[in-house]
Each structure stands twice: as structure tokens, then as C-alpha cells.
Amino acid sequence: MGRHGWPAAGLMLRCVTRSIGNRLSLHLQSREILASLLIGCFALGLVPAGGFSTAPAQTLAVGRGNLHAPQTATAKSGEATANTKGAEALSRRDDQDSSRSEMRPLIERYIVDRTALFRAYPGSVSPARHDRLRRLYSDWFESLKKLNFDAMELDGRVDYVLFRNHLEYEIRQLDIQASQSAEIEPLVPFQKTITDLDDSRRRMQPIKSSEIAAVLSRMKLQIEDTQRKIEAGSRRGGADAGGENGPGPTRIKKAVANRAVAAVNNLRNTLRAWFNFYSGYDPLFTWWVDEPYKGTDQALAAYGTFLTERLVGVRGESAPAATADARPAGPRGTAPGQGGGRPAPERTRTTVARPGDSSDIIGDPIGHEALMVELANEMIPYTPEELIALAKKEMAWCEAEMVKASRDLGYGDDWHKALEYVKTLYVEPGKQPDLIRDLAVEAIKFVDDNDLVTVPELCRETWRMEMMSPERQLVNPFFTGGETISVSYPTNTMSHEQKMMSMRGNNIHFARATVFHELIPGHHLQGFMTARYKAYRRLFGTPFWGEGWALYWELLLWDMNFAKSPENRIGMLFWRMHRAARIIFSLSFHLEQMTPKECVDFLVQRVGHEVDNAMAEVRRSFAGNYSPLYQAAYLLGGLQLRALHKELVESGKMTNRAFHDAVLKENEIPIEMVRVILTRQTLTRDFKSSWKFYE
């Protein structure tokens, strides 16, 4: 619309809003329509920030986050009163994102730029992608240094620190990825050939089909030669099995070999996508390249299986490789690069999960130094060893409470027997959805009755349910949630043992402590609010806020006696103990102090998991789709929020509702930064985490 169209648009809007406001001001539905119309027009630029300049008549002005209808001298008193009350109701109902951060436009621009580069450079192992992302991060980091930090308001300063932290972390990750790539290079010496072909296609460079056919033929021979050298080294054995003839199994850790298998699968899919771009569309290409490509693809498939079986020690699959570069979702399903957290590692599964078999769980321990980098990024000023000690203390508390509940049930001090009894209290097949619905309603009523947090009507209306497939239950044996709660329960295709473990592991009292975690006031409410308040901060997404929020409600509701019976208490304690165990086994694994099998045994023996459920839990933890601290973040994030609740609510400075609403509206950021905002702390440009949240 040209500039001469604005007066006409303004006049039309005034007529429409005056008509709606005057005739229907006493009806809430009409007020909602009016609010939507005004807010939409403001977003499109149809309403100037200061409102319309009008003749002496009723004026409706839209400001940032509020809507009001001031009286004028010529307005009828009755209409003015009604419209004022209606606008005040809308103002209360339409509590809009009022962020005034000076950094917000820059962060939003960065998100768009990074998303564009993720699309333009999809290959996760491409050196061109790494170089371009490094330039992006470095350029933004240098630009950040030039900003006047001291002139910013608190929101801007917080975003500055978060953005700086994000960029520093991403640059470090590129260094780590380069080191990991160099570590597997002897196993994938053909990697550069494939990435060069794909980069050339992306740049739309002209091709010479006969030369490409020769390149593929040579690469097929290179793949086969690499495999022969590994086989020869395996037969010789010994400390120098690799030697000059190539890599040998005794010199390569399982985790590194597993990473190489993932790289081979990704490279195979990259090559397939490259080939399909030309095949059939370019007759000369198809004539020259079709057969060499097929031979190379078969060689890659065979080599991947060989590495899986010989070096990783797991039975391989002959099925086609997984989808290329299937980017794992960000926190709670938000796509990386679209404003949702940092990207998870790009890795395809190299083995297939099978019931009763944990041999496919390999993982990739990162070591003490890398864990310290991750903790600094998450603003957790503790060492891994301190966190393990913290978790053991929490676990001991849980066990003491388990004994109390066990005594109340008549099982004495043997809480394991009490736990086994609670596991038998499951609903019959087909009735789990009814149970989940009833438990969700119960939790929402508890939150409402105790005025704990604001739950918008639309949030109550939009959650839904789906049933989890048997295949997915091998990785996620329990519920997952958000807007859709995904329910684990047996299907007819499972063996009898699997069915019983699924029902026992998702019994009534375990479920009662899970449903509110996944829905309201947990992940669904959380996702609903983060989509509407300071959504640009999803870039800084952290599981310590994402998972910590949902776990915190388990802690708070325990303190508020949500558990009505000993069975309820055992259900809640099981999960709390489970989260303490996650800290212990996940950090111990990354410190190379526990193997995956020892992690499974720990969950079975100390927490009381069903065997298949324990294997699924460990498999999920180390499959590569989660950050190294993800599993530890549940309880640690919950403890951070509980400490902040004690500081602000138990001290009388805030009500429960005000506190919880405020946390949600700051979006998914490290909880220490939430504390900075809520306590109005002075923030310096070079801020470093120092909050010791656990006593």
C-alpha cells in the first residue's frame, strides 16, 4: 500500500472499530474481535504507534502491550464507560510480550541468517559448511564487541551476555567437530571426495560426466582398499595393528568407530542426494555415472556394515542407511535454526534397537574438560564430581522417603518390595488414555485451586494425546509431552514380557507423577508460553530451563502434598530417584567411569527399573541426539528453580502465581539469568556464572 493509502486505511479502520466498539461493547466476543483487529493492524503498520489522529470522537490507541479507550468530551458517558471497561478487560486478557531489549532485533536477524546458512549448507560434515558457520559466528562476535553495553537496560544486557555465550560456545563446537573429524579421517579417507562433489552441486558448477565417473570408480576402489587394510590389521593384531597399512581395531575406540559408521551413513546419503539431482535430468550424466554410482553406493553400504560388525562389535543392518542429515529437534520439538535452541549433534543411528539387547548402546564419552565447557555454557558453576556427589545426596533422601512409604504400606524397610507392589497397579489394556485424561484434569484443578500459575484457556483447550509405537518405546519407554502427550503402553505386537514391562513401568502411580510434568503445568504450558513471550530467546534454549521447569513442579507438588497416599508418594519418589540416577550415570559415563551396561544395571538395581525400560533409558541418553548434560539437567534445573522459589516466594517477595508467570515469560534461558532478571542484579559485560544454588 502506498503512502497515500494510509489515510484511507486509517479512516476505514476507525469506522470499523467505532462500529464494533459502540454496538457490541458489552459482549466479550466482540471485544476479542476488536482486540484482534487492532493488534493485527498494529503489527502490519496500519496503526501508527501513537494511535490515529482523529476528529473529536472516541479514540482507540494501541501501545506496546496494552489497549485502552480514553474518554473524549463528545463521547456519550454510557458508551465511554462501557468501552473503557471493555478495553481494560482486554488489556488484562491480552497480556502481550512487552520485551524492550535493545538486542532483540540483532538476535532475530542472526537467527534468520543462521537458518539461511543451515539450508544452504545442509551437509553436516562439509568443510565448506564449517568454514562458513565459523565466519558467521566470528563476524557476529566481533560486532558484539562494538555495542555500548553500559547504555542498555537490564533485558538488553541479559540478551547481550546470552548472545556472547552462545557465539563462544558455537565456535568451540566447531573446533570440537573438526577434531572429531580428524580422529575418524583414517576410517573415511573418501569423505572429502563426497563433500567436494556435493559442494560443487550446491554452487551449481558445470560438471564433466566422464570425469565424475572416473572419480567414483577410484573412490569405490579406495573404500574397498580401506576395508582390506582394516581386515589385515585385525588378523595381525597387536599394538601396531594399524601401522603403515592402515587403521587397525586395537587402535580405535568403539566410540570413535561408531562415529565413523555414522559418518559413512551420512556420506552415503549425501552421495545419493547428489546423484539424484542429476540422474534422469541429464542424459549424458546418467549414461556415464549410473553404473559407477551404483558400485560406489554398494561399497559404502558394505563398508558401513563391516565397520559396525568388526570395529563396533554390533550386528549391522543391510537395510538402506537412515535419512541423510536428519537434524534432531531442538528443545521440545523446536526445529534447530528456527529460533529454537542450539542444534543437537547431527548423527544417524548406526545400529538398530532390539528388545532385551543392549549391545547397540555405544555412546561417545567426551571427558572432564569437555564437560567443564558444557557446564560453563549452561551457567552451572560446579564440577562434574560435585554434581555426582549432589545427586548421591538426593538419592539418599529419596531412599529414606521410600522407606517411610514402604512402612506405611506394610512392607517394612524393604522399599523395593513396596515398589514392586505399586508396579502391579496398572490399568487394563485400552484404558490408559482414560487414565491420562483424568490425571491431567486432576493436576490442572490442583494448580487452579492453589493459584500457582496462570493457565490460559487456549492452553487448556489445545493439548492432545497419541499412542507411542512399539519401536519408539525401545528408546522412549515412558511418556513424552508438550502440546501432544505421547503415551507408552503395550500393543498386540509385543511379546508377553514386553507387555508386562510396559504396563508395570507405566502404572497408575508412576503415570500420576508424569502427566503433569508433560502437560500442565509442565511442558505443554511451558511451550505455549515460550511461543508467545520473548520467542527470540529460544536461540539460547537449555534443558536446565526446559526440562528443569517440568521437574521443578514435581518438587513443588511434593512439598504441597499432592501425593495423597503411600502409593502416590512411591510414584513421585521413583521419578525423583530416577532423575538423581541420571546425573550419576550420565556424568560417570562421560568421565569414562561407567560403561553403558553398568548404567543399565545401576538403573535396575538402585532405582527399580524394568530391564527393557532401563536399556531404553540408557540408549536414549547416549544415542547422540541429546547434549552431554541433557539427562543431568532435569533435576539440576529443578533444584535451581526451587532455590529461586525459596529466595523470592518463601521470603514473601512474590506470590506463587507472579513468580511462575515471570519465569515463563523470560523464555528458555539459563536459570541463573532468570535470577538476574527477577532480582534486578547488576550485570557486567564479562559476566561469569557464580550462583551456588544447592545447599
JOUR-V697131 format. One line per field, one symbol per residue. ss: DSSP state (A for helix, B for strand, O for the rest). psi: psi as a letter, one per 40 degrees, with the letter a starting at -180 (. if undefined). burial: I if it has 16 or more other C-alpha atoms within 10 Angstrom, else O. A space follows every 50 residues. Layout:
# JOUR-V697131
ss: ???
psi: ???
burial: ???
This chain:
# JOUR-V697131
ss: OOOOAAAAAAAAAAAAAAAAAAAAOOOAAAAAAAAAAAAAAAAAOOOOOO OOOOOOOOOOBBBOOBBBOOOOOOOOAAAAAAAAAAAAAAAAAOOOOOOO OOOAAAAAAAAAAAAAAAAAOOOOOOAAAAAAAAAAAAAAAAAAAOOOAA AOOAAAAAAAAAAAAAAAAAAAAAAAAAAAAAAAAAAOOOAAAAAAAAAA AAOOOOOOAAAAAAAAAAAAAAAAAAAAAAAAAAAAOOOOOOAAAOOOAA AOOAAAAAAAAAAAAAAAAAAAAAAAAAOOOOAAAAAAAAAAAAAAAAAA AAAAAAAAAAAAOOOOOOOOOOOOOOOOOOAAAOOOOOOOOOOOOOOOOO OOOBOOBOOOOOOOOOAAAAAAAAAAAOOOOOOAAAAAAAAAAAAAAAAA AAAAAAAAOOOOOOAAAAAAAAAOOOOOOOOAAAAAAAAAAAAAAAAAAO OOOOOOAAAAAAOBBBBOOAAAAOOOOOOBOOOBBBBOOOOOOOOAAAAA AAAAAOOAAAAAAAAAAAOOOOAAAAAAAAOOOOAAAAAAOOAAAAAAAA AAAAAAAAAOOOOOOAAAAAAAAAAAAAAAAAAAAAAAAAOOOOOAAAAA AAAAAAAOOOAAAAAAAAAAAAOOOOOOOAAAAAAAAAAAAAAAAAAAOO OOOOOAAAAAAAAAAOOOOOAAAAAAAAOOOOOOOOOOOOOOOOO
psi: hideeddddddddddddddddddfeehddddddddddddddddeeehide iihiigihhhhhaheihigiiideihdddddddddddddddddggihfhf hdedddddddddddddddddgdhdehdddddddddddddddddddeigdd eiiddddddddddddddddddddddddddddddeddegeedddddddddd ddefiiihddddddddddddddddddddddddddddaidfdcaeeiiide ehidddddddddddddddddddddddddhddhddddddeddddddddddd ddddddddddddfihiieiiiihhfghiiahfehhiefegaiiihhhihe ihhiheheeehdigheiddddddddddefhfiiddddddddddddddddd ddddddddeeeaegdddddddddegiiiheedddddddddddddddddde fdihhidddddeiiiiihidddeedgeaiiaadhhhhhiiieeiiddddd ddddefidddddedddddbhebddddddddeehfddeddehheddddddd dddddddddefdheidddddddddddddddddddddddddefeiiddddd dddddddfiidddddddddddeeeeiideddddcdddddddddddddddd eediidddddddddeeagihddddddddefihhidfhihehgeh.
burial: OOOOOOOOOIOOIIOOIIOOIOOIIOOOOIIIOIIOOIIOIIOOOIIIOO OIOOOOOIIIIIOOOIIIIOIOOOOOOOIIIIIIIIIIIIIOOIOIOOOO IIIIOOIIOIIOOIIOIIOOIIIIIIIOIIOOIIOIIIOIIOOIOOOOIO OOOIIIIIIIIIIIIIIOIIIOOOOOOOOOIOIIOIIIOIIOOIIOIIIO IOOOOOOOIOOIIOIIIOIIOIIOOIIOIIIIIIOOOOOIIIOOOIIIII OIOIIIIIIIIIIIIIIIIIIIOIIOOIOOOOOOIIOIIOOIIOOIIOII IIIIIIIIOIIIIIOIIOOOIIOIIOIIIIIIOIIIIIIIIIIIIIIIII IOIOIOOIIIIIIIIOOIOOIIOIIIIIIIIIOIOOIIOIIIOIIOOIIO IIIIIIIOIOIOIOIIIIIOOIIOIIIOOOOIIOIIOOIIOOIIOOIOOO OIIIIOOOIIOOIOOOIIIIOOIIIIIIIIIIIIIIIIIIIOOOOOOIII IIIIIIIIIIIIIIIIIIIIIIIIIIIIIIOOIIIIIIIIIIIIIIIIII IIIIIOIIOOOIIOOIIIIIIIIIIIIIIIIIIIIIIIIIIOOIIIOOII IIIIOOIIIIIIIIIIIIIIIIIIIIIIIIIIIIIIIIIIIIIIIOOIIO OOOIIIOOIIIIIIIIIIIIIIIIIOIIOOOOIOOOOOIOOOIOO
